[in-house]
Amino acid sequence: MLIADFIHEAEAEGLMKDTVLVLQSDHLSAPSAVTDILNKYERRNFFSVSGDGVPSKTYAGLSGTIDIFPTILDALGLPLANGQAAFGVSLLRDRPMLVQVLGQAQFDDAIYAEDVLVRSFWQLKPVRTAVAPRADAR
């Protein structure tokens, strides 16, 4: 309701003219004490783009968060080579996403192949135990 109120207010004040509005969830959840409970259910990330000239359609097919970047660029009217930016494909286009081409298992394997990088996303920052000496300390 808060998001709807925000959008209605922005429309009423004319702020949505020449504006592309993107709403998206952050992620399903970081590992926590409730991860096992949450993983029992089918969950999806939310992503929505709206604005003048943005086609009104619902995409419920298989895609990945890598497809968000080119979709936003496409909605803004920026040129994309074949509707693609990096490994992602605009959801506003009629072409298969990388996850559709590879299949979910191979796509996941590719994403998680670099486990040091992936683990770094979910690690808490280390607690600093020492303070660097000040430059004026003697």
N, CA, C and O atoms as a GROMACS GRO file, in nm:
protein
  552
    1MET      N    1   0.082  -0.118   0.000
    1MET     CA    2   0.000   0.000   0.000
    1MET      C    3   0.087   0.126   0.000
    1MET      O    4   0.052   0.225  -0.064
    2LEU      N    5   0.198   0.121   0.071
    2LEU     CA    6   0.286   0.238   0.075
    2LEU      C    7   0.345   0.268  -0.062
    2LEU      O    8   0.356   0.384  -0.102
    3ILE      N    9   0.383   0.163  -0.135
    3ILE     CA   10   0.439   0.183  -0.268
    3ILE      C   11   0.331   0.238  -0.362
    3ILE      O   12   0.358   0.330  -0.440
    4ALA      N   13   0.210   0.183  -0.354
    4ALA     CA   14   0.099   0.231  -0.437
    4ALA      C   15   0.069   0.378  -0.406
    4ALA      O   16   0.047   0.457  -0.497
    5ASP      N   17   0.068   0.413  -0.278
    5ASP     CA   18   0.045   0.553  -0.239
    5ASP      C   19   0.153   0.644  -0.297
    5ASP      O   20   0.125   0.752  -0.348
    6PHE      N   21   0.277   0.599  -0.288
    6PHE     CA   22   0.390   0.676  -0.343
    6PHE      C   23   0.372   0.700  -0.493
    6PHE      O   24   0.386   0.812  -0.541
    7ILE      N   25   0.339   0.592  -0.567
    7ILE     CA   26   0.323   0.604  -0.712
    7ILE      C   27   0.206   0.695  -0.747
    7ILE      O   28   0.217   0.780  -0.835
    8HIS      N   29   0.093   0.678  -0.679
    8HIS     CA   30  -0.024   0.763  -0.705
    8HIS      C   31   0.008   0.910  -0.677
    8HIS      O   32  -0.034   0.998  -0.753
    9GLU      N   33   0.078   0.936  -0.570
    9GLU     CA   34   0.116   1.074  -0.536
    9GLU      C   35   0.211   1.131  -0.643
    9GLU      O   36   0.195   1.246  -0.685
   10ALA      N   37   0.308   1.051  -0.685
   10ALA     CA   38   0.402   1.096  -0.789
   10ALA      C   39   0.328   1.125  -0.919
   10ALA      O   40   0.357   1.224  -0.986
   11GLU      N   41   0.232   1.040  -0.953
   11GLU     CA   42   0.151   1.064  -1.074
   11GLU      C   43   0.069   1.192  -1.060
   11GLU      O   44   0.061   1.272  -1.154
   12ALA      N   45   0.007   1.211  -0.945
   12ALA     CA   46  -0.077   1.328  -0.922
   12ALA      C   47   0.004   1.458  -0.931
   12ALA      O   48  -0.048   1.560  -0.974
   13GLU      N   49   0.130   1.453  -0.892
   13GLU     CA   50   0.215   1.572  -0.895
   13GLU      C   51   0.290   1.586  -1.028
   13GLU      O   52   0.372   1.676  -1.044
   14GLY      N   53   0.262   1.496  -1.123
   14GLY     CA   54   0.326   1.504  -1.254
   14GLY      C   55   0.470   1.458  -1.256
   14GLY      O   56   0.543   1.487  -1.351
   15LEU      N   57   0.513   1.388  -1.154
   15LEU     CA   58   0.653   1.345  -1.145
   15LEU      C   59   0.684   1.222  -1.228
   15LEU      O   60   0.800   1.188  -1.249
   16MET      N   61   0.581   1.154  -1.277
   16MET     CA   62   0.604   1.031  -1.353
   16MET      C   63   0.624   1.059  -1.502
   16MET      O   64   0.659   0.968  -1.578
   17LYS      N   65   0.603   1.182  -1.544
   17LYS     CA   66   0.624   1.215  -1.686
   17LYS      C   67   0.773   1.202  -1.718
   17LYS      O   68   0.858   1.251  -1.644
   18ASP      N   69   0.802   1.135  -1.827
   18ASP     CA   70   0.942   1.111  -1.868
   18ASP      C   71   1.022   1.040  -1.760
   18ASP      O   72   1.141   1.066  -1.742
   19THR      N   73   0.957   0.952  -1.688
   19THR     CA   74   1.022   0.878  -1.579
   19THR      C   75   1.001   0.729  -1.598
   19THR      O   76   0.891   0.685  -1.634
   20VAL      N   77   1.104   0.652  -1.574
   20VAL     CA   78   1.092   0.507  -1.572
   20VAL      C   79   1.106   0.466  -1.426
   20VAL      O   80   1.205   0.497  -1.360
   21LEU      N   81   1.005   0.395  -1.378
   21LEU     CA   82   1.003   0.350  -1.239
   21LEU      C   83   1.038   0.202  -1.233
   21LEU      O   84   0.974   0.120  -1.299
   22VAL      N   85   1.140   0.168  -1.155
   22VAL     CA   86   1.182   0.029  -1.138
   22VAL      C   87   1.162  -0.008  -0.992
   22VAL      O   88   1.211   0.060  -0.901
   23LEU      N   89   1.089  -0.116  -0.971
   23LEU     CA   90   1.070  -0.172  -0.837
   23LEU      C   91   1.122  -0.315  -0.839
   23LEU      O   92   1.090  -0.391  -0.930
   24GLN      N   93   1.201  -0.350  -0.740
   24GLN     CA   94   1.251  -0.488  -0.736
   24GLN      C   95   1.284  -0.528  -0.594
   24GLN      O   96   1.319  -0.446  -0.509
   25SER      N   97   1.272  -0.658  -0.571
   25SER     CA   98   1.314  -0.711  -0.442
   25SER      C   99   1.466  -0.720  -0.441
   25SER      O  100   1.529  -0.725  -0.547
   26ASP      N  101   1.523  -0.722  -0.325
   26ASP     CA  102   1.668  -0.728  -0.311
   26ASP      C  103   1.718  -0.869  -0.342
   26ASP      O  104   1.798  -0.889  -0.434
   27HIS      N  105   1.673  -0.964  -0.267
   27HIS     CA  106   1.706  -1.104  -0.287
   27HIS      C  107   1.607  -1.185  -0.203
   27HIS      O  108   1.534  -1.129  -0.121
   28LEU      N  109   1.606  -1.313  -0.225
   28LEU     CA  110   1.509  -1.394  -0.151
   28LEU      C  111   1.539  -1.392  -0.002
   28LEU      O  112   1.450  -1.365   0.079
   29SER      N  113   1.661  -1.418   0.035
   29SER     CA  114   1.705  -1.402   0.174
   29SER      C  115   1.849  -1.447   0.185
   29SER      O  116   1.894  -1.537   0.114
   30ALA      N  117   1.920  -1.383   0.272
   30ALA     CA  118   2.055  -1.428   0.304
   30ALA      C  119   2.041  -1.547   0.399
   30ALA      O  120   1.939  -1.561   0.466
   31PRO      N  121   2.143  -1.633   0.405
   31PRO     CA  122   2.134  -1.746   0.498
   31PRO      C  123   2.105  -1.698   0.640
   31PRO      O  124   2.168  -1.605   0.690
   32SER      N  125   2.008  -1.763   0.702
   32SER     CA  126   1.970  -1.724   0.838
   32SER      C  127   1.907  -1.844   0.909
   32SER      O  128   1.905  -1.955   0.855
   33ALA      N  129   1.858  -1.821   1.028
   33ALA     CA  130   1.794  -1.927   1.108
   33ALA      C  131   1.665  -1.976   1.044
   33ALA      O  132   1.619  -2.085   1.077
   34VAL      N  133   1.605  -1.898   0.954
   34VAL     CA  134   1.478  -1.939   0.892
   34VAL      C  135   1.495  -1.987   0.747
   34VAL      O  136   1.396  -2.012   0.680
   35THR      N  137   1.619  -1.999   0.699
   35THR     CA  138   1.643  -2.040   0.561
   35THR      C  139   1.577  -2.174   0.530
   35THR      O  140   1.513  -2.188   0.425
   36ASP      N  141   1.591  -2.273   0.616
   36ASP     CA  142   1.532  -2.404   0.590
   36ASP      C  143   1.380  -2.396   0.578
   36ASP      O  144   1.320  -2.466   0.495
   37ILE      N  145   1.318  -2.314   0.658
   37ILE     CA  146   1.173  -2.298   0.652
   37ILE      C  147   1.134  -2.231   0.520
   37ILE      O  148   1.041  -2.276   0.452
   38LEU      N  149   1.204  -2.123   0.484
   38LEU     CA  150   1.173  -2.051   0.361
   38LEU      C  151   1.194  -2.136   0.237
   38LEU      O  152   1.119  -2.125   0.140
   39ASN      N  153   1.296  -2.221   0.239
   39ASN     CA  154   1.328  -2.302   0.123
   39ASN      C  155   1.226  -2.413   0.096
   39ASN      O  156   1.235  -2.480  -0.006
   40LYS      N  157   1.132  -2.432   0.185
   40LYS     CA  158   1.025  -2.530   0.163
   40LYS      C  159   0.921  -2.477   0.065
   40LYS      O  160   0.838  -2.554   0.017
   41TYR      N  161   0.924  -2.348   0.036
   41TYR     CA  162   0.823  -2.284  -0.049
   41TYR      C  163   0.887  -2.234  -0.177
   41TYR      O  164   1.006  -2.203  -0.182
   42GLU      N  165   0.806  -2.228  -0.283
   42GLU     CA  166   0.853  -2.167  -0.407
   42GLU      C  167   0.853  -2.016  -0.386
   42GLU      O  168   0.750  -1.958  -0.349
   43ARG      N  169   0.965  -1.955  -0.409
   43ARG     CA  170   0.976  -1.810  -0.391
   43ARG      C  171   1.035  -1.749  -0.516
   43ARG      O  172   1.113  -1.813  -0.587
   44ARG      N  173   0.999  -1.627  -0.542
   44ARG     CA  174   1.048  -1.556  -0.659
   44ARG      C  175   1.085  -1.414  -0.620
   44ARG      O  176   1.024  -1.354  -0.532
   45ASN      N  177   1.185  -1.362  -0.688
   45ASN     CA  178   1.216  -1.221  -0.674
   45ASN      C  179   1.114  -1.141  -0.753
   45ASN      O  180   1.057  -1.190  -0.851
   46PHE      N  181   1.090  -1.017  -0.710
   46PHE     CA  182   0.996  -0.928  -0.778
   46PHE      C  183   1.074  -0.825  -0.856
   46PHE      O  184   1.174  -0.770  -0.808
   47PHE      N  185   1.029  -0.798  -0.980
   47PHE     CA  186   1.091  -0.695  -1.063
   47PHE      C  187   0.983  -0.635  -1.151
   47PHE      O  188   0.910  -0.707  -1.218
   48SER      N  189   0.974  -0.503  -1.150
   48SER     CA  190   0.872  -0.434  -1.228
   48SER      C  191   0.931  -0.307  -1.288
   48SER      O  192   1.006  -0.235  -1.222
   49VAL      N  193   0.898  -0.280  -1.414
   49VAL     CA  194   0.941  -0.158  -1.482
   49VAL      C  195   0.817  -0.095  -1.543
   49VAL      O  196   0.737  -0.162  -1.608
   50SER      N  197   0.800   0.035  -1.521
   50SER     CA  198   0.686   0.104  -1.582
   50SER      C  199   0.726   0.246  -1.618
   50SER      O  200   0.818   0.304  -1.561
   51GLY      N  201   0.655   0.298  -1.715
   51GLY     CA  202   0.680   0.434  -1.759
   51GLY      C  203   0.631   0.453  -1.901
   51GLY      O  204   0.593   0.357  -1.967
   52ASP      N  205   0.631   0.578  -1.947
   52ASP     CA  206   0.589   0.608  -2.084
   52ASP      C  207   0.676   0.531  -2.183
   52ASP      O  208   0.799   0.535  -2.175
   53GLY      N  209   0.612   0.462  -2.274
   53GLY     CA  210   0.684   0.389  -2.377
   53GLY      C  211   0.731   0.251  -2.336
   53GLY      O  212   0.781   0.176  -2.420
   54VAL      N  213   0.716   0.216  -2.209
   54VAL     CA  214   0.755   0.082  -2.164
   54VAL      C  215   0.636  -0.010  -2.188
   54VAL      O  216   0.527   0.016  -2.137
   55PRO      N  217   0.655  -0.117  -2.266
   55PRO     CA  218   0.542  -0.204  -2.296
   55PRO      C  219   0.482  -0.265  -2.169
   55PRO      O  220   0.554  -0.304  -2.077
   56SER      N  221   0.351  -0.273  -2.168
   56SER     CA  222   0.281  -0.332  -2.054
   56SER      C  223   0.269  -0.482  -2.080
   56SER      O  224   0.187  -0.525  -2.161
   57LYS      N  225   0.350  -0.559  -2.011
   57LYS     CA  226   0.344  -0.704  -2.027
   57LYS      C  227   0.393  -0.769  -1.900
   57LYS      O  228   0.465  -0.709  -1.820
   58THR      N  229   0.353  -0.891  -1.882
   58THR     CA  230   0.400  -0.970  -1.768
   58THR      C  231   0.491  -1.079  -1.821
   58THR      O  232   0.454  -1.154  -1.912
   59TYR      N  233   0.608  -1.087  -1.765
   59TYR     CA  234   0.701  -1.192  -1.802
   59TYR      C  235   0.710  -1.286  -1.683
   59TYR      O  236   0.756  -1.248  -1.576
   60ALA      N  237   0.667  -1.408  -1.702
   60ALA     CA  238   0.669  -1.506  -1.593
   60ALA      C  239   0.763  -1.621  -1.626
   60ALA      O  240   0.763  -1.723  -1.556
   61GLY      N  241   0.841  -1.606  -1.731
   61GLY     CA  242   0.933  -1.713  -1.771
   61GLY      C  243   1.057  -1.716  -1.684
   61GLY      O  244   1.073  -1.638  -1.591
   62LEU      N  245   1.142  -1.809  -1.717
   62LEU     CA  246   1.267  -1.828  -1.645
   62LEU      C  247   1.364  -1.716  -1.682
   62LEU      O  248   1.387  -1.690  -1.800
   63SER      N  249   1.419  -1.651  -1.583
   63SER     CA  250   1.518  -1.546  -1.605
   63SER      C  251   1.606  -1.539  -1.482
   63SER      O  252   1.582  -1.607  -1.382
   64GLY      N  253   1.708  -1.456  -1.488
   64GLY     CA  254   1.798  -1.438  -1.375
   64GLY      C  255   1.816  -1.290  -1.346
   64GLY      O  256   1.777  -1.205  -1.427
   65THR      N  257   1.873  -1.260  -1.232
   65THR     CA  258   1.895  -1.120  -1.199
   65THR      C  259   1.991  -1.053  -1.296
   65THR      O  260   1.996  -0.930  -1.303
   66ILE      N  261   2.068  -1.131  -1.372
   66ILE     CA  262   2.156  -1.072  -1.473
   66ILE      C  263   2.076  -1.006  -1.585
   66ILE      O  264   2.130  -0.928  -1.663
   67ASP      N  265   1.945  -1.038  -1.593
   67ASP     CA  266   1.860  -0.980  -1.697
   67ASP      C  267   1.800  -0.846  -1.656
   67ASP      O  268   1.736  -0.779  -1.739
   68ILE      N  269   1.818  -0.805  -1.532
   68ILE     CA  270   1.763  -0.678  -1.484
   68ILE      C  271   1.835  -0.559  -1.547
   68ILE      O  272   1.771  -0.465  -1.593
   69PHE      N  273   1.966  -0.563  -1.549
   69PHE     CA  274   2.046  -0.453  -1.604
   69PHE      C  275   2.006  -0.419  -1.748
   69PHE      O  276   1.976  -0.303  -1.776
   70PRO      N  277   2.006  -0.517  -1.840
   70PRO     CA  278   1.967  -0.481  -1.977
   70PRO      C  279   1.820  -0.440  -1.989
   70PRO      O  280   1.785  -0.362  -2.077
   71THR      N  281   1.735  -0.492  -1.902
   71THR     CA  282   1.593  -0.454  -1.907
   71THR      C  283   1.577  -0.307  -1.870
   71THR      O  284   1.499  -0.235  -1.933
   72ILE      N  285   1.648  -0.262  -1.770
   72ILE     CA  286   1.642  -0.120  -1.730
   72ILE      C  287   1.697  -0.032  -1.842
   72ILE      O  288   1.637   0.070  -1.876
   73LEU      N  289   1.810  -0.070  -1.899
   73LEU     CA  290   1.866   0.008  -2.010
   73LEU      C  291   1.768   0.015  -2.126
   73LEU      O  292   1.750   0.120  -2.187
   74ASP      N  293   1.703  -0.098  -2.156
   74ASP     CA  294   1.606  -0.104  -2.265
   74ASP      C  295   1.486  -0.013  -2.235
   74ASP      O  296   1.440   0.058  -2.324
   75ALA      N  297   1.438  -0.015  -2.112
   75ALA     CA  298   1.324   0.069  -2.072
   75ALA      C  299   1.360   0.218  -2.082
   75ALA      O  300   1.273   0.301  -2.109
   76LEU      N  301   1.485   0.250  -2.061
   76LEU     CA  302   1.531   0.389  -2.071
   76LEU      C  303   1.555   0.431  -2.216
   76LEU      O  304   1.584   0.547  -2.243
   77GLY      N  305   1.542   0.336  -2.308
   77GLY     CA  306   1.561   0.366  -2.450
   77GLY      C  307   1.705   0.369  -2.494
   77GLY      O  308   1.736   0.421  -2.601
   78LEU      N  309   1.794   0.313  -2.414
   78LEU     CA  310   1.936   0.308  -2.452
   78LEU      C  311   1.959   0.190  -2.547
   78LEU      O  312   1.900   0.084  -2.528
   79PRO      N  313   2.043   0.209  -2.647
   79PRO     CA  314   2.061   0.102  -2.746
   79PRO      C  315   2.133  -0.019  -2.686
   79PRO      O  316   2.232  -0.006  -2.614
   80LEU      N  317   2.079  -0.136  -2.718
   80LEU     CA  318   2.139  -0.262  -2.675
   80LEU      C  319   2.166  -0.347  -2.798
   80LEU      O  320   2.079  -0.359  -2.884
   81ALA      N  321   2.282  -0.404  -2.806
   81ALA     CA  322   2.313  -0.495  -2.916
   81ALA      C  323   2.232  -0.622  -2.897
   81ALA      O  324   2.257  -0.699  -2.804
   82ASN      N  325   2.136  -0.644  -2.984
   82ASN     CA  326   2.052  -0.764  -2.979
   82ASN      C  327   1.975  -0.778  -2.848
   82ASN      O  328   1.942  -0.889  -2.806
   83GLY      N  329   1.945  -0.665  -2.782
   83GLY     CA  330   1.869  -0.669  -2.657
   83GLY      C  331   1.948  -0.721  -2.540
   83GLY      O  332   1.890  -0.764  -2.440
   84GLN      N  333   2.080  -0.719  -2.551
   84GLN     CA  334   2.165  -0.781  -2.450
   84GLN      C  335   2.264  -0.681  -2.393
   84GLN      O  336   2.310  -0.591  -2.463
   85ALA      N  337   2.297  -0.697  -2.264
   85ALA     CA  338   2.405  -0.622  -2.199
   85ALA      C  339   2.476  -0.722  -2.107
   85ALA      O  340   2.413  -0.786  -2.024
   86ALA      N  341   2.607  -0.733  -2.124
   86ALA     CA  342   2.685  -0.835  -2.054
   86ALA      C  343   2.622  -0.970  -2.086
   86ALA      O  344   2.599  -1.001  -2.203
   87PHE      N  345   2.593  -1.053  -1.985
   87PHE     CA  346   2.532  -1.184  -2.010
   87PHE      C  347   2.380  -1.181  -2.003
   87PHE      O  348   2.314  -1.281  -2.030
   88GLY      N  349   2.325  -1.066  -1.966
   88GLY     CA  350   2.180  -1.056  -1.950
   88GLY      C  351   2.110  -1.015  -2.077
   88GLY      O  352   2.169  -0.956  -2.167
   89VAL      N  353   1.981  -1.048  -2.083
   89VAL     CA  354   1.896  -1.015  -2.197
   89VAL      C  355   1.776  -0.938  -2.144
   89VAL      O  356   1.719  -0.974  -2.041
   90SER      N  357   1.737  -0.832  -2.214
   90SER     CA  358   1.622  -0.753  -2.173
   90SER      C  359   1.496  -0.837  -2.171
   90SER      O  360   1.466  -0.909  -2.267
   91LEU      N  361   1.423  -0.829  -2.061
   91LEU     CA  362   1.295  -0.900  -2.049
   91LEU      C  363   1.187  -0.836  -2.136
   91LEU      O  364   1.079  -0.893  -2.151
   92LEU      N  365   1.216  -0.720  -2.194
   92LEU     CA  366   1.121  -0.653  -2.282
   92LEU      C  367   1.132  -0.704  -2.426
   92LEU      O  368   1.053  -0.667  -2.512
   93ARG      N  369   1.230  -0.788  -2.450
   93ARG     CA  370   1.253  -0.843  -2.584
   93ARG      C  371   1.198  -0.985  -2.592
   93ARG      O  372   1.171  -1.049  -2.490
   94ASP      N  373   1.184  -1.031  -2.714
   94ASP     CA  374   1.138  -1.168  -2.736
   94ASP      C  375   1.254  -1.257  -2.778
   94ASP      O  376   1.262  -1.305  -2.891
   95ARG      N  377   1.344  -1.277  -2.684
   95ARG     CA  378   1.454  -1.370  -2.708
   95ARG      C  379   1.483  -1.446  -2.580
   95ARG      O  380   1.453  -1.398  -2.471
   96PRO      N  381   1.540  -1.562  -2.592
   96PRO     CA  382   1.562  -1.644  -2.473
   96PRO      C  383   1.669  -1.585  -2.381
   96PRO      O  384   1.767  -1.527  -2.427
   97MET      N  385   1.648  -1.602  -2.253
   97MET     CA  386   1.744  -1.560  -2.152
   97MET      C  387   1.853  -1.667  -2.141
   97MET      O  388   1.832  -1.781  -2.182
   98LEU      N  389   1.967  -1.631  -2.088
   98LEU     CA  390   2.078  -1.725  -2.074
   98LEU      C  391   2.036  -1.848  -1.993
   98LEU      O  392   2.075  -1.961  -2.025
   99VAL      N  393   1.959  -1.828  -1.888
   99VAL     CA  394   1.915  -1.941  -1.806
   99VAL      C  395   1.826  -2.035  -1.886
   99VAL      O  396   1.824  -2.155  -1.860
  100GLN      N  397   1.752  -1.982  -1.984
  100GLN     CA  398   1.669  -2.068  -2.069
  100GLN      C  399   1.756  -2.147  -2.166
  100GLN      O  400   1.728  -2.264  -2.195
  101VAL      N  401   1.860  -2.084  -2.217
  101VAL     CA  402   1.950  -2.150  -2.312
  101VAL      C  403   2.029  -2.261  -2.242
  101VAL      O  404   2.041  -2.372  -2.293
  102LEU      N  405   2.083  -2.230  -2.124
  102LEU     CA  406   2.167  -2.326  -2.052
  102LEU      C  407   2.086  -2.427  -1.973
  102LEU      O  408   2.130  -2.541  -1.953
  103GLY      N  409   1.969  -2.388  -1.928
  103GLY     CA  410   1.894  -2.469  -1.832
  103GLY      C  411   1.932  -2.424  -1.692
  103GLY      O  412   2.043  -2.376  -1.669
  104GLN      N  413   1.839  -2.439  -1.597
  104GLN     CA  414   1.861  -2.389  -1.460
  104GLN      C  415   1.986  -2.449  -1.395
  104GLN      O  416   2.063  -2.376  -1.333
  105ALA      N  417   2.007  -2.580  -1.408
  105ALA     CA  418   2.120  -2.645  -1.341
  105ALA      C  419   2.254  -2.593  -1.391
  105ALA      O  420   2.342  -2.561  -1.312
  106GLN      N  421   2.270  -2.585  -1.524
  106GLN     CA  422   2.396  -2.536  -1.580
  106GLN      C  423   2.416  -2.388  -1.550
  106GLN      O  424   2.529  -2.345  -1.524
  107PHE      N  425   2.309  -2.310  -1.554
  107PHE     CA  426   2.316  -2.168  -1.520
  107PHE      C  427   2.363  -2.151  -1.376
  107PHE      O  428   2.453  -2.072  -1.348
  108ASP      N  429   2.301  -2.226  -1.284
  108ASP     CA  430   2.341  -2.219  -1.143
  108ASP      C  431   2.487  -2.260  -1.125
  108ASP      O  432   2.561  -2.197  -1.050
  109ASP      N  433   2.528  -2.366  -1.194
  109ASP     CA  434   2.667  -2.411  -1.186
  109ASP      C  435   2.763  -2.300  -1.231
  109ASP      O  436   2.868  -2.279  -1.170
  110ALA      N  437   2.726  -2.231  -1.339
  110ALA     CA  438   2.811  -2.122  -1.390
  110ALA      C  439   2.819  -2.008  -1.290
  110ALA      O  440   2.926  -1.952  -1.268
  111ILE      N  441   2.706  -1.973  -1.229
  111ILE     CA  442   2.703  -1.864  -1.132
  111ILE      C  443   2.785  -1.900  -1.008
  111ILE      O  444   2.860  -1.817  -0.956
  112TYR      N  445   2.771  -2.022  -0.962
  112TYR     CA  446   2.837  -2.064  -0.838
  112TYR      C  447   2.976  -2.122  -0.860
  112TYR      O  448   3.040  -2.164  -0.764
  113ALA      N  449   3.025  -2.124  -0.985
  113ALA     CA  450   3.157  -2.182  -1.013
  113ALA      C  451   3.267  -2.110  -0.937
  113ALA      O  452   3.360  -2.174  -0.888
  114GLU      N  453   3.257  -1.981  -0.928
  114GLU     CA  454   3.358  -1.903  -0.857
  114GLU      C  455   3.312  -1.890  -0.712
  114GLU      O  456   3.256  -1.788  -0.673
  115ASP      N  457   3.336  -1.995  -0.634
  115ASP     CA  458   3.279  -1.998  -0.499
  115ASP      C  459   3.342  -1.897  -0.404
  115ASP      O  460   3.277  -1.857  -0.307
  116VAL      N  461   3.464  -1.855  -0.427
  116VAL     CA  462   3.524  -1.754  -0.340
  116VAL      C  463   3.447  -1.623  -0.353
  116VAL      O  464   3.416  -1.558  -0.254
  117LEU      N  465   3.415  -1.586  -0.477
  117LEU     CA  466   3.338  -1.465  -0.501
  117LEU      C  467   3.198  -1.479  -0.441
  117LEU      O  468   3.151  -1.389  -0.371
  118VAL      N  469   3.132  -1.590  -0.469
  118VAL     CA  470   2.996  -1.611  -0.419
  118VAL      C  471   2.994  -1.608  -0.266
  118VAL      O  472   2.908  -1.543  -0.208
  119ARG      N  473   3.087  -1.678  -0.202
  119ARG     CA  474   3.091  -1.679  -0.055
  119ARG      C  475   3.116  -1.539   0.001
  119ARG      O  476   3.066  -1.505   0.108
  120SER      N  477   3.192  -1.458  -0.072
  120SER     CA  478   3.221  -1.322  -0.022
  120SER      C  479   3.096  -1.238  -0.017
  120SER      O  480   3.088  -1.145   0.064
  121PHE      N  481   2.996  -1.267  -0.101
  121PHE     CA  482   2.871  -1.192  -0.098
  121PHE      C  483   2.796  -1.214   0.032
  121PHE      O  484   2.725  -1.125   0.079
  122TRP      N  485   2.810  -1.331   0.090
  122TRP     CA  486   2.729  -1.370   0.205
  122TRP      C  487   2.807  -1.368   0.336
  122TRP      O  488   2.751  -1.398   0.442
  123GLN      N  489   2.933  -1.333   0.332
  123GLN     CA  490   3.014  -1.329   0.453
  123GLN      C  491   2.996  -1.195   0.522
  123GLN      O  492   2.989  -1.090   0.458
  124LEU      N  493   2.991  -1.199   0.653
  124LEU     CA  494   2.990  -1.074   0.729
  124LEU      C  495   3.128  -1.012   0.721
  124LEU      O  496   3.228  -1.083   0.710
  125LYS      N  497   3.134  -0.882   0.726
  125LYS     CA  498   3.263  -0.815   0.725
  125LYS      C  499   3.337  -0.854   0.853
  125LYS      O  500   3.277  -0.862   0.960
  126PRO      N  501   3.467  -0.879   0.842
  126PRO     CA  502   3.541  -0.915   0.964
  126PRO      C  503   3.543  -0.800   1.063
  126PRO      O  504   3.547  -0.683   1.025
  127VAL      N  505   3.539  -0.834   1.187
  127VAL     CA  506   3.544  -0.734   1.293
  127VAL      C  507   3.689  -0.690   1.308
  127VAL      O  508   3.779  -0.772   1.320
  128ARG      N  509   3.709  -0.561   1.307
  128ARG     CA  510   3.846  -0.509   1.324
  128ARG      C  511   3.882  -0.516   1.472
  128ARG      O  512   3.808  -0.470   1.558
  129THR      N  513   3.997  -0.573   1.498
  129THR     CA  514   4.040  -0.585   1.637
  129THR      C  515   4.149  -0.484   1.670
  129THR      O  516   4.173  -0.456   1.788
  130ALA      N  517   4.212  -0.431   1.570
  130ALA     CA  518   4.318  -0.333   1.596
  130ALA      C  519   4.286  -0.204   1.522
  130ALA      O  520   4.223  -0.206   1.416
  131VAL      N  521   4.330  -0.096   1.577
  131VAL     CA  522   4.310   0.034   1.515
  131VAL      C  523   4.441   0.076   1.452
  131VAL      O  524   4.546   0.065   1.515
  132ALA      N  525   4.437   0.125   1.331
  132ALA     CA  526   4.557   0.171   1.264
  132ALA      C  527   4.614   0.291   1.340
  132ALA      O  528   4.538   0.377   1.386
  133PRO      N  529   4.746   0.298   1.353
  133PRO     CA  530   4.805   0.412   1.423
  133PRO      C  531   4.778   0.542   1.349
  133PRO      O  532   4.778   0.546   1.226
  134ARG      N  533   4.755   0.646   1.425
  134ARG     CA  534   4.732   0.777   1.365
  134ARG      C  535   4.862   0.831   1.309
  134ARG      O  536   4.970   0.801   1.360
  135ALA      N  537   4.851   0.912   1.206
  135ALA     CA  538   4.968   0.967   1.139
  135ALA      C  539   5.045   1.060   1.233
  135ALA      O  540   5.167   1.070   1.223
  136ASP      N  541   4.974   1.128   1.325
  136ASP     CA  542   5.042   1.222   1.414
  136ASP      C  543   5.087   1.158   1.545
  136ASP      O  544   5.138   1.227   1.633
  137ALA      N  545   5.068   1.027   1.560
  137ALA     CA  546   5.108   0.957   1.683
  137ALA      C  547   5.259   0.939   1.684
  137ALA      O  548   5.321   0.913   1.580
  138ARG      N  549   5.318   0.953   1.803
  138ARG     CA  550   5.465   0.938   1.814
  138ARG      C  551   5.498   0.840   1.917
  138ARG      O  552   5.616   0.813   1.942
   0.00000   0.00000   0.00000
